[in-house]
Amino acid sequence: MDEKALGKRLQLARRRAGLTQQELCQKAGLSYSTLAKIERGAIKSPSVFTVAAIAGATNTVIEDLLNLQPQGNNNSPALTNSKKRAKSGVTFVYFDVNGVCVRFLHKAFTEISRESGKSIDFVETLFWRHNDSATSGEMTMDEFNQVLGRELEIENFDWVPYYMNNVEQMPGIEGLIKWAAEYYEVGLLSNIMPGFIDLLIERNLIPKVNYKVIIDSSRVGALKPTPKIYEIAQQLAAVDPAEILTIDDDRTNLVTADRLGWHVVWFDEIRPDESIERAKAALEF
């Protein structure tokens, strides 16, 4: 067993799961010093029970951590890339959420306007004034709801149901994501509020596939289009920049990704069919 290679795979699994070393130790029942040594490759042949505990805590297939061929079907994140390589060199695809996986966020503003008696312009301006604070994790959802509720004069305001009840899955996106996940490693990369990705997946608004990496801005504390969030995404994808394709509806976000050497596809939520065809063309193999 190559201890250093194993250590890198274990570290990647932990980071993809969004866990610190201390958090993983608690979930897996390991001591901090043991985990730190394993990740450095300083422990020769850690027991299979230890690796299994880490696999369980990170929701990863143990065969992937041991760099073995997994047996049977599974839905856990794989760390080895046995997928296709597009003609462009792409092996990993990141999908944005709002404007790509789901659309019609503005319908929520219409509902709030109707309920509050405030103009739609007022509602949208208020929302976007505080959106970055919430999606970066600087403001909790409770704080966000309190600020908007006070300005809108809506008692017990809660943005979650307004959003969830008004967005819809992008037409055709389920087919695209499932097709991409069959041939490439895929992930989500989004400026989004805490807990929203889990809720969207739970409600089948985001297709349920084996996402290798989920970059949630509110968890990583960085927003698109700043380079930091793309650097985090690249590290967790564990491939070269030229192997990553990002699909996003915001051209500013695509500019940053392009400057970092990623491939990019602009998604038009008004013409999803055309956008899906562009994405498939970029992933031709």
C-alpha positions in Angstrom: 0.0 0.0 0.0 1.3 3.5 -0.9 0.8 5.3 2.4 1.3 8.8 0.9 -1.2 8.2 -1.9 -3.7 6.7 0.6 -3.2 9.8 2.8 -4.0 12.1 -0.1 -7.1 10.2 -1.0 -8.3 10.2 2.6 -7.6 14.0 2.9 -9.5 14.6 -0.4 -12.5 12.5 0.9 -12.5 14.6 4.1 -12.4 17.9 2.3 -15.0 16.9 -0.2 -17.2 16.0 2.7 -16.6 19.5 4.1 -15.1 18.2 7.3 -12.2 19.5 9.4 -9.7 16.9 10.8 -11.3 17.4 14.2 -14.8 16.9 12.8 -13.8 13.7 11.0 -12.1 12.4 14.1 -15.3 12.8 16.1 -17.4 11.1 13.4 -15.0 8.3 12.8 -13.9 7.7 16.4 -10.3 8.4 15.7 -7.7 10.4 17.6 -6.5 13.6 16.0 -2.8 12.5 16.0 -3.7 9.3 14.2 -5.7 11.0 11.5 -3.0 13.6 11.0 -0.3 11.0 10.6 -2.4 9.0 8.2 -3.1 12.0 6.0 0.7 12.7 6.0 1.4 9.1 5.0 3.4 8.7 8.2 1.5 5.5 9.3 2.4 2.4 7.4 -0.6 0.3 6.4 -3.4 1.7 8.6 -5.9 -0.9 9.5 -8.8 -1.6 7.1 -11.1 -0.9 10.1 -9.7 2.6 10.4 -10.1 3.2 6.6 -13.6 1.9 6.8 -14.4 4.3 9.6 -13.2 7.2 7.5 -15.1 6.0 4.5 -18.3 5.8 6.5 -17.8 9.2 8.0 -17.1 10.8 4.6 -19.8 8.8 2.7 -17.1 7.4 0.5 -16.6 4.0 -1.0 -13.9 2.1 0.9 -12.6 0.6 -2.4 -12.0 4.2 -3.7 -9.9 5.1 -0.6 -7.9 1.9 -1.1 -7.7 2.5 -4.9 -9.5 -0.8 -5.6 -12.2 -1.5 -8.2 -15.5 -1.2 -6.3 -17.9 -4.2 -6.5 -21.6 -3.7 -7.3 -23.6 -0.4 -7.6 -23.2 2.5 -5.2 -24.1 6.1 -4.9 -21.2 7.3 -2.8 -18.6 9.9 -4.1 -15.7 8.2 -5.9 -12.2 9.6 -5.7 -10.8 7.8 -8.7 -11.6 9.1 -12.2 -12.5 6.2 -14.5 -14.8 8.4 -16.6 -14.5 9.8 -20.1 -12.3 12.6 -21.3 -13.9 15.0 -23.8 -12.2 16.0 -26.9 -11.6 19.4 -25.2 -9.8 17.6 -22.3 -12.7 18.0 -19.8 -13.2 15.3 -17.2 -15.1 17.2 -14.5 -18.3 19.4 -14.9 -19.6 21.9 -12.4 -23.2 23.0 -12.7 -24.6 26.2 -11.2 -27.9 26.0 -9.3 -29.9 29.2 -9.8 -30.4 29.8 -13.5 -29.1 26.3 -14.5 -30.6 23.6 -12.3 -33.6 25.7 -11.3 -35.2 28.9 -12.7 -37.9 31.6 -12.1 -36.6 32.9 -8.8 -38.3 36.1 -9.6 -41.7 34.5 -9.1 -41.0 34.5 -5.3 -40.6 38.3 -5.5 -44.0 38.6 -7.1 -45.6 36.6 -4.3 -43.9 38.7 -1.6 -44.9 41.9 -3.3 -48.5 40.8 -3.4 -48.5 39.7 0.3 -46.6 42.8 1.6 -48.1 45.5 -0.6 -44.6 46.6 -1.5 -43.6 47.1 -5.1 -41.7 44.3 -6.9 -38.8 46.7 -7.4 -38.7 47.4 -3.6 -38.7 43.6 -2.8 -36.0 42.8 -5.3 -33.8 45.6 -4.2 -34.1 44.7 -0.6 -33.4 41.0 -1.4 -30.3 41.6 -3.4 -29.0 44.2 -0.9 -28.6 41.4 1.6 -28.3 38.3 -0.6 -24.5 38.3 -0.7 -24.3 38.4 3.1 -26.5 35.4 3.4 -24.9 33.4 0.5 -21.4 34.0 1.9 -22.4 32.8 5.3 -21.8 36.3 6.9 -25.5 36.5 7.8 -27.5 33.5 9.2 -30.9 32.7 7.7 -32.6 33.9 10.9 -30.8 37.2 10.5 -31.7 37.5 6.8 -35.4 36.7 7.5 -35.5 39.2 10.4 -34.1 42.0 8.2 -36.4 41.4 5.3 -39.4 40.8 7.5 -38.9 44.1 9.2 -38.5 46.1 6.0 -41.4 44.2 4.3 -43.6 44.4 7.4 -44.3 40.7 7.2 -44.4 38.9 10.6 -42.4 35.7 10.9 -41.1 36.2 7.4 -39.3 33.1 6.0 -37.6 33.2 2.6 -37.3 29.4 2.3 -41.0 28.6 1.4 -41.2 31.6 -0.9 -38.2 30.3 -2.8 -38.9 26.6 -2.8 -42.5 27.0 -3.8 -41.8 29.2 -6.8 -38.6 27.9 -8.4 -39.0 25.1 -10.9 -36.5 22.5 -12.3 -34.9 23.8 -15.5 -36.5 22.0 -18.4 -34.1 19.3 -19.8 -31.6 19.7 -17.0 -32.2 16.4 -15.4 -31.4 14.6 -18.7 -28.2 16.7 -19.1 -26.9 16.1 -15.6 -27.7 12.4 -15.6 -26.0 12.1 -19.0 -23.0 14.0 -17.8 -22.7 12.0 -14.6 -22.6 8.8 -16.6 -19.6 9.8 -18.6 -17.9 12.5 -16.4 -17.4 13.5 -12.8 -19.9 16.2 -11.9 -20.4 18.7 -9.1 -22.4 21.7 -8.1 -20.9 25.2 -7.7 -23.3 27.8 -6.5 -23.8 31.1 -4.7 -26.6 29.9 -2.4 -28.0 30.2 1.0 -27.4 27.7 3.8 -29.2 24.4 3.4 -30.8 25.2 0.1 -28.9 22.7 -2.0 -30.0 19.8 0.4 -33.6 21.0 0.2 -33.5 21.3 -3.6 -32.2 17.8 -3.9 -34.7 16.5 -1.4 -37.5 18.0 -3.3 -36.2 16.6 -6.7 -35.7 20.2 -8.0 -32.0 19.3 -8.4 -31.5 15.9 -10.1 -30.3 13.2 -7.8 -27.0 11.9 -9.1 -23.6 11.1 -7.6 -22.2 14.6 -7.2 -18.4 14.2 -6.5 -18.2 17.8 -5.1 -20.7 20.3 -3.9 -19.4 23.8 -3.5 -21.9 25.8 -1.4 -20.8 29.5 -1.1 -22.4 29.8 2.4 -20.2 26.9 3.6 -16.9 27.8 2.0 -17.3 31.5 2.7 -16.5 32.7 -0.8 -18.7 33.9 -3.7 -18.5 33.8 -7.4 -17.0 35.5 -9.3 -14.1 35.8 -6.8 -11.2 33.6 -7.7 -11.1 32.0 -4.2 -14.3 29.9 -4.8 -13.0 28.6 -8.1 -9.6 27.7 -6.5 -11.5 25.7 -3.8 -13.6 24.0 -6.4 -10.5 23.1 -8.4 -8.7 21.6 -5.4 -11.7 19.5 -4.5 -12.2 18.3 -8.1 -8.6 17.2 -7.9 -7.9 17.8 -11.6 -6.1 20.4 -13.7 -7.9 23.6 -14.6 -8.1 22.6 -18.2 -10.0 19.5 -17.3 -12.9 21.5 -15.7 -16.0 22.8 -17.4 -18.4 25.1 -15.6 -22.0 25.7 -16.8 -23.3 29.0 -15.5 -26.0 31.6 -16.4 -23.8 34.6 -15.2 -21.3 35.7 -17.8 -19.2 37.5 -15.1 -18.8 34.2 -13.3 -17.7 32.6 -16.6 -15.1 35.3 -17.2 -13.3 34.4 -13.9 -13.4 30.7 -14.6 -12.1 31.3 -18.1 -9.2 33.4 -16.8 -8.3 30.5 -14.4 -8.1 28.1 -17.4 -11.4 26.4 -17.1 -13.8 25.6 -20.0 -17.1 27.5 -19.8 -20.6 27.3 -21.2 -23.1 30.1 -20.8 -26.6 28.9 -19.9 -29.7 30.8 -21.0 -32.6 29.9 -18.7 -35.1 31.3 -21.3 -33.7 29.0 -24.0 -32.6 25.9 -22.1 -32.7 23.6 -25.1 -30.1 25.6 -26.9 -27.9 25.8 -23.8 -28.1 22.1 -23.2 -27.0 21.5 -26.8 -24.0 23.8 -26.3 -23.1 21.9 -23.1 -23.3 18.5 -24.9 -21.2 19.9 -27.7 -18.5 21.0 -25.2 -18.6 17.5 -23.7 -18.3 15.6 -27.0 -15.9 12.7 -26.7 
